[in-house]
Amino acid sequence: MIEITNEDIDSIEKILLPYGSKFDDDHRKVIRNLKTVDIKACPGSGKTTTLIAKLLILEKKLPLKNNQGICVLTHTNVGVNEIKERSSNQEESKLFQYPNHVSTIQVFVNKYLAIPSYKHFYNDNVYSIDQETYSESFNRAFLKIPWKYRTNINRKYKTDDLCNKLNFCLEEDEFIYIGNKKLSDVYNETSDTYNYLKGLKNDLFNKGILSYHDAYVLAFKILKEFPEIRNLISARFRYLFMDEMQDTSSVQMKLLNRVFDKEQVSIQCIGDENQAIFENSSGELGWKPKNTLSLAKSKRFSTSIAECVDKVCIKPQNIAGNQSINNIPPIILVFNDSTINKVLPSFSKIIIDNNLHNNDRKIFKAIGRVAKVHNEGHITIPSYFPSYIKSGNEKIKRSYKSLGGYLQAISQFEDLNVSGCRKLIINCLLHTMRIENIRIEGKWYSERKLVEKLEEKNKVMVVNLNRHIAKWILKIQNAEAISSEISTFIMEKFIPFFKGNKQINKNLKEFCNIEADESGESLALTKQVKTFTYQDVISNDEIVVSLDTIHNVKGETHTATLYLETYFKQYDLMRIMQYLKKKHITPKGKELPEALCLAYVGLTRPTHLLCVAMRQETIDGNEEDLREVGWQIRHL
């Protein structure tokens, strides 16, 4: 039986924590515990560091009995990358080698369930499991439906809504649903509309173009057919650590319970239910912690911030702030229609007045729930800063219409690493093979099949291809023009390697020669104006305040945060006023819990300064109560 000792923790805290810092009793209790337990962690409590400490200690004790492994799941690649970056040596780390597994939950489902399921039941390879690729393919297919039927469908459903709602039933995949209704209950089975929609969904699925929901359909399908998979996975992994558990959907939770046997696997779920995602109209939490340990001391923000936001949540945790951080009382900036333009300058001046612009770490953000301009003139983020443009979908696409599109994507996406660049180039090559109808055993090539085929026919080709790709990536990063070079490689070397001297398809020539802008390619790169620059007229000090949505800053830490009141069915600060006054009651319905979760996320971002921009109409009649609980109020 493995045991984590205080000596283990002493040694690892020297690696993970700043010099002289120690894990307190609560963190040590969490690190030592290896039983099934839920861990509730407030913002800034160091939960990820605590999890990583436990993982690094366990890594030193590998291999486990019977060569069992450790499974770590989170919801974003950011979380996975943080674990990788803080591991002692990524390449040699046992955590990232068999039998262990560290990934997002989606990658886990794809790898162990969905892809094998598709291969087993449909004897084919999955083309993609990616929501963006699926949406693009869905929209293109939808446009092929005759206009009169599309118009009829769009009277009930916008195309984007339809894309998300038209799904196979989770555990009875022979049925197609639109939202919560069977497709046959919405449209008569004999109607053309029904058959067009059914055909669209089936066609995408048969091509292996899958949505995330499809992955879960396939996962449940193979678990139903082979229930022994549960025993196999549970025998492989001794421990399951699930980070950001509050973001787990009911479908994901159901699948995890189906896959992991609690009698065989120690399951630890870590999260903050006050930052939960709501899926249904009841407003109920998806994750309901049981048998809990708690991390309620925040290292992120001051005690004054902790005291003001402690009740602005679904379930108060009695958060304790960091006493070593200078206490700046949270400030409400009250505005009206004529003074709303003073909100950002006033926030900026408060930052300078408190000398926060001279901090080593200086991140200043203004955040709100709603980024789009409201049709009826209600206040949203652009009301405070008219130049603000909500960022477009900056997630890189998997495929483009032309070689120029792929190259432009690689050059313009600043956050794309070498692995991402290589993946796009490989996707481009696979795209050219589809244009030329080059298949293997009647199926489209995947990256793995491509490499296997090249190695089988000529191992030198694999080496040369990798050299070419490395050279192209360097040239792209140096802003050199390489479209012609890659085009020549594709048409004179790569495709002939498979087709011999057969004539090149004219569509391939067009693909290689059309520039991205000529093809009408959209890279989803939007010119963004998301920063406000302020210069103090007296000191000439200058700061930059970034504007963003609350959803986008989840997980971030700011030096100073300005929470902007915005309108979504109702003004959000008016909706949560009683909680701002520290009068907590259990929230009912859906809108109030959602508003509280978003407010909680937004208000717990800063380390030093929290400001709230509030309408005069919202604060009327509430000033005295707000002052009593610690808010300073300034009228602009």
N, C-alpha and C positions, 0 to 999 in steps of 0.2 A: 504494500500500500504506500503510495507516494505521499510525502508530507513536505510542506513548505515551512521552513523554520524562520525565526527572527534573524538568524545568521545569514540565511539566503537573502532576506530582504535588505539587511545591512550592506551586503556586497553589491546588490543591484542598484540601490539608491545612489551609490557613489558614481554609477555610470549614467543614470537617467536624470538625477536632480542636480540643481545648481549647488555649488560648493557650500557645505554647511547645512543644506536643507535635509529634512528627514520626513519620512512618511509618518503621519500621526496614527493614533490607535485605530481610528475608523478605517483608514486605508490599509493598515496592516491586517485588520480583521478580514477585509475583502480579499486581499492578496493570498492570505493563508487558506481561505475557504475553497475547497475543491468539490463540494457537494452541490446538488441541484438547488439553486437559489436565484432570486431576482434581486438586482441591485439598483436602487433608486439613486440617481446622481443629479444634483443641482448644477446649473450652468457654472463653469469655471471650477468645478470640484476636483479636476484632475483625473476624471474617470478613464480617459484613454491612456494616460501615463500609468495609471494603476493596472489596467489590463495588460499593457505592454510589459510592465514589471513582472506580472504573473507569467506571461508567455516566455519571457527570457529566462526566468527561473526554471520553468518546466522544460525549456529547451536543453538546459544543462543536465536534466535527468532523463533525457531520451537515450535509447529507445525505451518505450513503456513495455509493460508485461504483454506478452503475446504479440509484440510489434504493433500495438494499437497506436492510433494517431490522434492528433489534436485538430479540430476543425474550428476555424474562426470566420465568422460571417459578419459583414456589415452592409450598408446600403449604397455606399458610393466608393468610387475609386480613390477619392481623397482619403477616406478612412483606411483603405488597404495600403495606399502609398505611405501613409504615416507610420503604419506598423513596419513596412519594409525599410523605410529610411532610418528608423530608430533601432532596427536590429543591428547587432554588432557587425556582421558581415553578410550582406544580402546573398552573395553568390554561394557562400558556404553554409549559410544558416539552415539548420535542419528543419526549421518551421516551414520552409518553402519546398521541402522535399518529401517524397512519399515516405510514410503513409499520411503525412499531414496535409492540410489544405487551408489556404487563406485566400479569400476572395469576397466579392459581393455575393449576395444571396442569388442574384440573377445568374451569375456565372456558374454557381454551384448547381442550380436547377438545370441550366443548359447542359453542363458537362455530364452530370451523373444520371439525368433523367430524360430531358426533352430530346436531345440529339440522339441518344441510343433508342429512344421510343420511336422517333421518326424513321430511323434506319430500320428498326425491326418491323414496324407495322406497314411502312410504305416503300421499303426496300430502295431508299434513295437518300441522298445527302441533303441536309439543310443548306439552303443558300444563305439565309441571314436570320438572326433573331435580334432585331433592332427596331425600335419603335419608329425612328425617323425613316429608315428605308421602307418599312411597311407602310407608313403614311403616304410617302411619295408614290409608291406603287399602287396603293389603294386609290389615291386621287387620280392618277393616270387612267386606271381601269374604270373608275366611275365616269370619267369624261367620255368613255367609249359607249356608255349606255345612251340610247337615243334621247334626244333633247326633251321630248314630251314626258318621258318616264322620269328623267332626272328632275325636271321641274316639279313633277308630282311628289317625288320623294323629298325634295328640298322644302316643300311646304311644311313638312313635319320635322325634318332633320337637316341641320346644316351639314355640309359635307364632312367637316372636321369632327362634329359630334357623331355622325354616322360611322366614321372610321373607328372611333373608340367604342361605339356601342354595338356594332355588328360583330358578334362573337359566337363561337361554338359554346354550347353548354359545358360547364366545367367538368362534370362527371358523366355526362351523357352526350358525347360529342357528335352524335347523329343529329342533334337538334341545333338549329341556329337561332340565336336570340338577338333582338334589338333592345338593349337595356335589360329590363326585367321581363320583357314579353317575348314569347315565341314569335319568330318571324311570321309563322303561319297564322298567328292571332292578329297580326297587324295588316298583313296582305294575304289575300286568298291564294291558296297553293296553286290554283290554276291560272293565276294572273301573270301577265308578262313581268310586272314589277317584282313580284316574288321571285320569279325565275332569274331575272337579271341580278338581283342582290345575292341570291343563293349561289349563282354561277360565279359572281365576282369573288365571293369569300372562298369558295371551293378552289377556284383557279389559282388564287394567291397561295393557298395552302399547298396545293399540289405542286407548285413551283418551288416550294420550300422557303417562301418569303413569309416569315412568321412574326407576329406581334409578341409582346411579352406575355399577353394573356394566352396565346396559342401554346407557348412554352409550358404554361401550367396545365393546360388541357392535356398536352402530351405526357406531362409528368404524372398526373392522376391516372391517365389511361394505362401507363406501363405498371404503375403500382397496383392497379386493380387486376391486371393480367398476371403479374408476378409479385404477389404480396411478400415473397421471401426477400425481396430487395431491402425491405425494412430491417430484417435481421442482418443482412450482409453489411449495410451501411452502419448499423448500430454496433456491429462487431468490429468494424474497422476503426471507428472513432471512440475513444474513451471519454473525451471531453468536447463539448460544443460551447463556444463562447459567441454570443450574439450581441453585437454592439448596436447602439441607436435603436433599441428595441421598439421605441415608441413610433418609429416610422414603418414598422412592419404591418402590412395589410392583413385583413382577415384571411384572404386566400393564402398568403405566404405562411401565416401562422398555422392554418389548417394543414398545409403541406408539411411544414416542419414537424408537427405533431404526428403526421402519418409516417414520416421517414425515420425519425429518431425515437427509439424506445427509452423512456425515462428510467426503466428498470436496468438498462445496460449502460446508458450514457449519462454522465453528469452534465446537466444543461444549465448554463448561467446566462441570464438575459440582463443586459445593462442598458439603462436609458432613463429618460425623464418624461413621465406621463404628462407633464404640463406642456410639453412640446409635441404632443401627439398629433397624428393625422386622423381626420374624421372621414369616414367613407359613406355614412348613411344618414338619413334624416333624423334619426334618434339622437345623434350627437354623443353616442356612447363611445367610450374609449375602446380601441381595438386590443390594446395590451392592458391587462389588469394584474399588476404585480402581486405575487403571493410569496409567503415565506421570505421576507425581504431583509436585506441589509441596506444601510443608508449612508450616502456621502453628501452631507448637507452643509459643509463649510466651503464657501466659495473663495478661491484664491484670486478670482478675476477682479471683483469689484469691491468698492469701499463699503463700510458698514452703513453709511447713509443711503447708498443706492439699495443695498439689501433690505433695509427697513422699509423703504418706499415701495418696492416691487414685490415683497414677500406674499402679499395677498392678491396680487394681480395674476391669478392662475386658477386652475381647476381644483387642485388639491394642495393647500399650503404645506410647505416642508420646514418652516421655521429656519430659513436660510441665515447662516452667519456669514457676514462679510469679512473681508481681509483688513485687519486692523492696521496693517503696515502701510496701507494706501491712504494718502491724504484725503480727508473728508471734504468734498465740495457738495453742498446741499443740492439735490435735484431741483431743476428750475422749470417752471411752466411759463412759456412765452405766449401771452394772450394777444391775439390779433383780430382784426376785422377786415372787411373787403379792401379798405384803403391802406391797411398796414401790412398785409400779407407779404408784400415785397421786402419787408424789413426783417423777416424771420431768419433767413440765412445769414445776412450780415450781423444780426444780433448774436446769433449762435457763435459765429466766427470771432466776434469781439470778446465774448465770454471765454473762449478758448485762449485767446491772447492775454486777457486780463489775469487768467490763472496760470500763465506761463507754460501751458501744456504744449505749445508749439516748439518748446525747447527740450521736450522729453526725447530720450533716445528712440523710443517707439512712439510714433505720432501718426495715428490713423484716425481720421475724422470723417464720419459718415452721417448723412441725413437719409432716413429710411421711412417708407410708408407702405401701406398694403396695396394701393391701387396705382398703377403706372399709366394707365390710359386716360386721355381726356374724356370727361363725362359728357354725354350728349346733352344733358339738361343743365350743365354748368356747375354741378357739385364739385367740391374740392377734391383733387387728386394730386399726385406729385407734381405734374406740370403746372399746377396753380401757383406753387411756390417758386418755380424756376421754369419759365416758359420754354427755355431752350432744351429742357430735358427731353430726351427721346428714349423710350423704353428699348433696351437692347433687343436685337433680333435673336433668332435662335442661333446661338453661337456654337452649337454642337456640330462637329464636323460630320459631313455626310459620308456615306460608305461608297457611293458611286456618283459619277458625273457623266455628262453627255458627250464629253470630248476629252482628248488628251490634254488640251489647254485647260480644261476645267480642273482636272486632277492636279496639274502643276500649279495652277493659281491657288488652289486650296492649300497645297503644301507650303507655298511661299507666304500666304496671308494669315494663316492660323499661327499666331505667335507661340501658343502654348503646346504646339505639337512637338513631341520629342522624336528622336531618331527612329524608335520603334514604330511610332505612328506614321512617320513619313514612309518607312519601308512598307507598312501595311497598305497604304494608299497606292504605292507604286505596284505592289503585287495585285491589288484589286483592279488596277488599270490593265495589267497584263491579262488577268482573268476575263476582264470585259472584252478585250480584243479577241480572246478565244471564243467567247460566246457569239461575237459578231461573225466569226468565221465558222461557227457551228462545229467547233472542235470539242468532242466529248470523249469520255472514257466509259466504256461499257454502257453507252446510251445515256450517261448522266453528265451534267456539267462538272468541270474540274473545281475542286476546292484548293486552297493553298497547299494543304498537306498532300493531296493527290498530285498536284503539279510538281512538288519537290520530289516525291517518290518516283514519278515518271521520268524526270530529268536524271535522277541518280541511276535509274534502271538503264536508261539508254546511253548516258554519257555523264559520268560524275564531274568531268571538267566543266560541263555546261553549268552545273550548280555553282561551282566556284566562280566562274566568269560572271554569272548573273549577279551573285552577291557583290562582286567587285564593281560591276556596272552600277548597281543600286547605290552602293556607298559613294561612288564618284558623283552620281547624279544628285544625291542629297547634299553633298558639299557644294556643288555648283549652284543648286537652288538657294542654299543658305548664303552664298556669296553673290546672289542676284545675277547669276550668269544665265544667258538664254540657252536652253538645252532642248527645246521642243523638237527641233530638227534632228538632233542626235538621237533622241529616244524614238522618234518616228522611224528613222532609218533602221535602228536596231529591231523594232517591232516587225517591220515589213520585209527586211532583208535577212534577219537572223532568227528571231523568235518564232514567228508564224511558220516560216519555211521549215524549221526544225520539226514541226508536227505535220505539215502539209506537203513537204517536198517542194517541187517546182510548180505546183498547181497555182492557177491565177489568183491574185489577191482580190478579195471582195471590194467593190467600189465603196461600200459603206464603211469599210475599215479605213480606206484612204481619206474619206471625209472626216471620220473620227480623229484621225491623226493630224489632219491639216487645219481643221477649224479652230480658231482661237476661242477662248471661253466666252468673251463678250459677244462674238459674232453668233454664237449658238444660243444666245439668250439665257446662258447659264446663270443661275442664281446661287451664289455661295453662302447665302444667308449671313453675309457680313454687312452690317448696317453702320453707317456713319453715326457714331454715338457722341452725344453731348451730355456727359454725366458728371461733370465736375464744376463746382462753383469756386472761383478764386477771389479771395478777399485780401485787401491790403489796408492795414491800419493807418489812418491819416496822421497820427501823432508819431508812432514808433517806426512806421514804414515796414513793419513785420508783415510777411505775407504767408497765408496758409491756403491749402486747397481742401475743399470739402467734397467728397464723392457722394452722389445720390444713387440710391438703389432701392429695390423692393425688399421687404422683410424676408420673403422666401429666399432671395438670393444671398442674404447675409447670415443665414442660419449656420451656426458653427464658428462664425468669425469672432474675433476679439478686437474691439476698437478702443482708442484712447478716450474719445468723446463721441457720443451718439445723440442725434436729434431725431426724436420720433415725431413724424408728421401726421397730423390728423387727416384722414381721408374718408371718402364715402363709398360704402358698399352696402346698398340697401338701407343703410343708416350710418350716421357718422360713428366711427369706431370708438372714439373716446367717450362720446355720450353714452354709448351702449355699455361701457365698462366703468362708468363713473363711480358706482358704489365700491368697486374693488380698488380704484385709485385712492378712495377715502378709507381704505383698510376695513371695509365692512363686507366680510366674505360670507356669501351664501352659496350653497351647491348649485352650479348653473344647470339649467334645464334647456331642452330643445337642441337645436343644432347651431344656430347663428351665434349665440352667446359663448358657448364653449370654444368655437372656432376663433372668435374675436379675442378671447382670453389667451388662447394658445399663441396667436400671432403677436399680441401685445407682450406677452411674457418673453417670447423669443427676442422681440425688438428691444425691450427695456433692459434686458440682461446682457447686451453686447458690450457696454463700456466698462473700462477699468476705473476711470477717474471722474468723468463728467456725463451726467444724463440730463438732457433737456427734452421738453415736450412742447410741440407747437399746438396750441389749442384755440379753437374759435371762441369768440366772446360769448356766443349763444350757448356753447357747451359749458362754460365755467360759471355762467350766471347762477347765483344761488348756492354755489358750491365752494366759493373761495375760502371761507372760514374753516370749513371741515378739512380742506386740502392743506391749508397752512398748519393746522393742528397736528397732522400726521407727518410733517416734515418737508412738504413742498414749498419752495420759494416761488413767488408769483411776480412776474414783471409784465406790465402792459406796454405794448409797443405803440 
